[in-house]
Amino acid sequence: MGRNDISGGCFGTAVQAHNLENLTITSSCANPPHCPEDPRDWPLAADWKALVAGTHPSRPGSGGGDGDVPPYVARDADERIRRHIAEADRHGGMVLVVGDSTAGKTRAAFEAVRAVLPAHRVCAPSSDNDVTGVPLSIERGGSRCVVWLDDLERYLRPGGLHINVMAALTRLKVPVVATMRLKPFEKVSAARDHGSGAQLLRAAGVIDLDRLWSEEELSRAERCDDPRILDALTHHGTYGVAEYLAAGPSLLQEWRRAGPGNGHARGTALVKAAVDLTRCGLRGPYSGAVLEDVHQWYLPAEGSISRLESVATAFDWASKVRHGVTSLLLPAGTDTWLAFDYLVDHADTRIPDPVWEAALAHTDADADRWVIARNAQDVAPHAAEMAWRPLADAGNPYAANDLALLLGELGRVQEAESLYRQALGKGHLDAANNLAVLLEKEGRVDEAEALYRSALGGGDPYAALNLGALLERAERLAEAAALYRRALNNGSKHAAHALATLVRKMGSLDEAVSLYRVAIDLGDPNAAEDLAGLLIFLGRPHEAEECRVRRPGLGEDAHG
């Protein structure tokens, strides 16, 4: 029996072979990712600083606080956030605080981490880094850690927080605490392909934080002696207190009012370029050259003003610090810039087609192309196709599936079918369900049923609902009901609604009432109205009126 010494530490299983020929060993971890530094070098949560965590700076003032941030005013959501973090520390999982830019979500989550996990090491990887090695680093380090992901949308990309990375952290019982702006949260949650990002959000413990403070929160703020808080209470008006402290509304108003009439045509265009590149999904910071290239699409028509200010003057104006807090363009290094995220959240104008093309031209990162495609698919499908096409042509099955979804919606059925089959051939099981949806719409029902059953066997969470609908349309009601029940057991809100409608059709009215209520509790946006109609039919008008005021949830589509 022989003995081998392995250098570099132990990563996984070691195999020793003697006198074997033509031996091939493969492993999903054959090339382990680069791991971050030793967890013992990460800060303790108790010593961590709010600005380092990502909290927006506040208007200047005196009266205490943590560096450039005022004292923390307790939010109504604090107890829920802290309870979820404690639970994640015991069992693993993600706690996600969602809200508008400058709603105070980062500060609330930061304070909760320090309160609940003061002795934990904080792993806060840069969104530019590959985070797939984080679980291994934590496991090797032996310290109790919490993973902090401010602006989670930046990590939902290849090399980021993939579902497998989250599973590894959960196995290690490492809590993940994240924040996310409301607009990206809604976009990812409603993604038509239900990819890894949507799966992560569905599994997270989500706490909403309103930008407008409640009466109780305002009352607590009134008891604070920090002049910045008291000033915010006096002047915040229709804005949230944290929103006012971060000067978001003031900067937005100044930017919207600035332009050709007051000598800032080029400055506002540079800011618009940074804002819209961010909306496209190109990761910043952006060089001055990139912003100069893109800002031309926002300049006034030639001859409409007497002259434009110089580029240097425009950058000086855009990067000037307002209210002692922040600027429209945030310096991020030597001649590199970011847009103030409050402006990004409140921008709603159409992004010009050349800007989408510029975003693609200025990246060679597959991760950026992916995000740009996701952001473009509903508003600039040509740009989404440009982003996904090279990835699909290179053999990426996920890109092929997503491009097929897009082309199918554009009516390019043959191309979509070919791409779905390409994705299937590469092992992307979701493509079976998606191709079935496409073929069913084309009237190829038998082929669609076979593909739904294949997807169902592969564990696709949407195949049961889709196959049930197909069988219901074919009047195979008992089979359809069984599939809807299966989908409901997997948590599908649409399955509850579909099953309620089916059993109502079959005469089981009391069961239908119960199932509609389940659908409402799961957030189905249409169940309340259907339940109200049924209750009126049953002679229960008061109950009908009650259910009509129930708040609907987010939608969900049929694709996988």
Beta strands, then each sheet from edge to edge (+ up, - down):
strand 1: 93-99
strand 2: 121-123
strand 3: 145-149
strand 4: 175-181
strand 5: 205-208
strand 6: 286-287
strand 7: 329-331
strand 8: 336-339
sheet 1: 2+ 3+ 4+ 1+ 5+
sheet 2: 6+ 8- 7+
end
